[in-house]
Structure formats: C-alpha cells, structure tokens
Amino acid sequence: MATPLLDKVEDEAAASPYITVTLRIRRFNPEISDEARWEDFSIEIDPKERVLDALHKIKWDVDGSLTFRRSCAHGICGSDAMRINGKNRLACKTLIKDITSFDRKTGATKPITVEAIKGLTVLKDLVVDMEPFFQAYRDVMPFLVTTGNEPTRERLQSAEDRERFDDTTKCILCAACTSSCPVFWNDGQYFGPAAIVNAHRFIFDSRDEAGEQRLEILNDKDGVWRCRTTFNCTDACPRGIEVTKAIQEVKRALITRRF
Amino acid sequence: MSADTTATGSTAAISPVESVSVFDVDHPAPLIEPPRKRTAKTPKATRGNFEMAAWLFMRLSGVVLVVLVIGHLLIQLVLDGGVARIGFAFVAGRWASPWWQTWDLLMLWLAMLHGGNGMRTIINDYAERANTRLWLKGLLYTATVFTILLGTLVIFTFDPNIR
C-alpha cells in the first residue's frame, strides 16, 4: 500500500529476528546408559521457525547423535509426533513463537521441553517403537471390504454419505492421540484412539460391508469401552480430528445395533 | 537460519551415568517395555457383550441413583427434624412399608454394583501385574457380594420386635 521508506527498511534489517531459546531434550541411548536424561541446547532461532527446524539445527550443527524421526517435514507423513512442553504435537507444525514464554523477571525465554511420546518403548532419544501402535491399527482391518463382483466403474457414493466419515479420513497415524491416552499409558492392550478412528472411517463408509466385524472387534474388553472420555486425544490431534467424538459414535453404533 | 549455535549441555552425546558405562554397541541397555504390551502370548480377545453391558449399566444406574440417594439423604438428614429423629423406631417404622423396603433394596443393589463396577474398571486401568489384578478383584467381588447379601438379608428378615 504505502511506499516503503528507505530508513524504515534499514531499521527492520538492523533488528535481528533471532531469539535465543533453550531446548531441553530428553536423551536416551541404550548403548551408553540405561537411563534417560535431559540435555539443554541453546540455539539462536527465528521465532517464526518450527521446533523441527530447531531440532535440525541441533542435529546438523551441534550434536549429530540427536535422533528423531521426520520424513516430509510438513505435517503430512506423521513421523515427528513428540511431546513438546508436555503436550503431544508434530514438531513440524509447532512454531517456536507459539510455545515460547518469557521469564517475567529476567526476560529470558523459558526452556522448551522435547521428549518422546509416552506409552511406547523408547529406542533412542525421540524415536519410539511404533509396532504396538500399528498392530492395533491392523487389528481393526483398515481397508475396504466388499462382497460380490467388482464393479467396472468406481463405487459411487453420495456427498452426504462421504461427509459422514470425513473427519476420520484426516488421520495421518502419527500416534499423538494414542500416546496421549492415560488408559493406553497404563495398558498397552487397549486399542487406542487412532485404531478406533481408523475403524470409524470404514464403519461409517456406505461402500464398506465389514462394519459389523469391526464393531465386534472394538466391542471386546480392550475396545471402545475402555475409553474414559478424557479428551486428551482430541486435544493432541494435529489434524484437528474430533477423536473422542468418533469413539463415542462407535459406542453408540454398538449400542443401537444391539438394542 | 542462524549459524550461531552452541550447546550448553555436555559435549558428548550422552555421558555415562557413573564413570565407565557398562553398555556399548554389543551390550545395549534393556529397553523399558510399556505396561501390558500385546504379545504373541496375550490371550485372544473374548467376544461378548459384558463390557458394553457394564458401560450401559453404569450410565443407567447412575441416573436412578441420583434420585434414590438424594431422596434418601433428604429424608434421613434434612426434612422433618433431620438426623436427630433417627433411631431404631424410625427405621422399624420405615421398613414396615414395602415402598421403603423396595427403595432401600434397589438403592443397595444399584449402589453396590455401580461402585463395584467402577472399582473394577479402576483396577483394570491401574493394576499392571496380572496377579495384583486378580487379588484386588477377588477382594472387591467378595466384599461386594457379602455386602449385598447381608443388606438384602436384613431388609427382608428385619424384625421390629427383636428386643
């Protein structure tokens, strides 16, 4: 709109956008110690960058032994779910400025804690064994099941039928919900929110014919009835899926099916 | 990105906890497994509607109990002189009526089963070892059954002329 003035541009260039933040990372290396410990890294970073950028900066410039998963780095692949400041988030979708708070007395930034997601075996630093998570996912048969001859064209579906399960199609299997669930922390046999979300995606799909089978799987003692409705999963989901609502819908489907 | 980065922690990746580490590449530390991990030995899921029935029962009995318990508390403690008038005669007078017998019986059964089921889910959620769960649940079921039976016996066989 307004023509930028030369002196203003110079002013902006002079003021550095960088701030110094401390990342307090929970490190674990079974080849060195059987105990995890916290390690602090102070780095200068633009607050508009993400936690993943800070981790990259540490891994590439400071300590190459820092281990974490990331693949696409843009919130699609779901590899870099971690516990940041005590909340499960994707490191690639969390901006430094959104989680940095300043100490009121000194004006310095408070440390940002980064640790592996809970309830799964930590293999090294921020990397956990995802196998139990994927096992629960496989158990609910996350694929289309139909009978009869395959149609020569697409399986058509009305917009309303598609809308019914739209929310649960957004899942990227990052495990942020399942590893935020207190029932899952105490009992790894619980299916967990992510598996139920992915069952929901097919149970309420008008084209699918194995809804009954999936409901039966989720009706067992480690299924939906173990949900305590604490809403941790809904809070944790980086895709904004209403996870607890999906679980409740599966419960309701089970009850209305029986009575 | 700024190139200006420094580590405030120790320079080594992870220093040994005390002097020389006993763990190395060939002898890694044992990993901490999450509680009650699903393994090949885990028994197959039991198919049945018990958990659903228990879940439904908790909700339905809860609604009924709100009425029963609040009514009970009002009558016993607040209305018509309150707690001061409660004595053997008061109880005897109430249990002479089948209405209050039924009320108390229903309240006893629902409250004990509701509370017992709540405790059962808490034990399932928090007791990690199979043996701990077995003993806690055994104790819980014994106490629940005993209280229900004793209460039912008293309500049905209460004799106002006991003295």
Contacts between the chains, C-beta under 8 A, distances in Angstrom:
chain1	res1	chain2	res2	distance
A	18	B	2	5.1
A	18	B	4	7.9
A	22	B	8	7.0
A	27	B	13	7.3
A	27	B	14	5.2
A	28	B	14	7.6
A	29	B	13	6.3
A	29	B	14	4.8
A	30	B	23	6.4
A	30	B	28	3.9
A	30	B	29	4.1
A	30	B	30	7.7
A	30	B	31	6.2
A	31	B	23	5.8
A	31	B	24	5.8
A	31	B	25	5.2
A	31	B	28	5.0
A	31	B	29	7.6
A	32	B	13	7.1
A	32	B	14	4.8
A	32	B	15	7.8
A	32	B	16	6.2
A	32	B	21	5.3
A	32	B	23	5.9
A	32	B	24	7.8
A	32	B	29	8.0
A	33	B	14	5.9
A	33	B	16	5.9
A	33	B	17	5.1
A	33	B	21	5.9
A	33	B	23	6.3
A	33	B	29	6.4
A	34	B	23	6.6
A	34	B	29	3.3
A	34	B	30	6.6
A	35	B	17	5.6
A	37	B	14	6.8
A	37	B	17	7.9
A	39	B	9	4.0
A	39	B	10	7.4
A	39	B	14	7.6
A	40	B	7	8.0
A	40	B	8	4.8
A	40	B	9	5.0
A	41	B	5	7.9
A	41	B	7	5.3
A	41	B	8	6.7
A	41	B	9	6.5
A	42	B	6	5.7
A	42	B	7	7.3
A	42	B	8	4.7
A	43	B	2	7.7
A	43	B	5	4.8
A	43	B	6	7.5
A	44	B	2	4.3
A	44	B	4	4.8
A	44	B	5	6.7
A	45	B	1	7.5
A	45	B	2	6.6
A	46	B	1	7.6
A	46	B	2	7.6
A	49	B	1	7.4
A	53	B	1	6.9
A	57	B	1	6.2
A	57	B	2	8.0
A	57	B	5	5.7
A	58	B	5	7.2
A	58	B	7	7.7
A	61	B	3	7.1
A	61	B	5	4.6
A	62	B	5	5.2
A	62	B	6	7.3
A	62	B	7	4.7
A	63	B	7	6.1
A	63	B	13	6.3
A	65	B	13	3.6
A	65	B	14	7.8
A	66	B	13	7.8
A	119	B	34	5.3
A	120	B	34	5.9
A	121	B	31	5.1
A	121	B	32	6.6
A	121	B	33	5.6
A	121	B	34	6.1
A	122	B	31	7.0
A	122	B	32	7.2
A	123	B	31	6.8
A	129	B	31	7.8
A	132	B	34	7.1
A	132	B	37	5.9
A	132	B	38	6.0
A	135	B	38	6.2
A	136	B	38	7.6
A	182	B	125	7.9
A	183	B	125	6.0
A	185	B	34	7.7
A	185	B	35	7.7
A	186	B	35	5.8
A	186	B	36	7.7
A	186	B	125	5.6
A	186	B	126	5.9
A	186	B	128	6.8
A	187	B	35	6.3
A	187	B	36	4.9
A	187	B	124	7.5
A	187	B	125	6.7
A	187	B	128	7.9
A	188	B	34	4.5
A	188	B	35	6.1
A	188	B	36	5.3
A	188	B	37	4.4
A	188	B	38	6.1
A	189	B	36	5.3
A	189	B	37	7.7
A	189	B	38	5.1
A	189	B	42	6.6
A	216	B	47	6.4
A	217	B	45	7.5
A	219	B	47	7.4
A	219	B	49	6.8
A	219	B	51	7.1
A	219	B	52	6.1
A	220	B	45	4.0
A	220	B	46	6.3
A	220	B	47	6.3
A	220	B	48	7.8
A	220	B	51	7.1
A	221	B	45	7.0
A	221	B	46	6.5
A	221	B	50	7.5
A	221	B	51	5.1
A	222	B	45	6.7
A	223	B	51	7.2
A	225	B	51	4.0
A	225	B	52	6.1
A	225	B	54	7.3
A	225	B	55	4.8
A	226	B	51	7.9
A	226	B	124	7.7
A	226	B	125	7.7
A	228	B	125	7.6
A	251	B	55	7.4
A	254	B	52	5.9
A	255	B	52	6.8
A	255	B	56	6.7
A	258	B	49	6.7
A	258	B	52	7.0
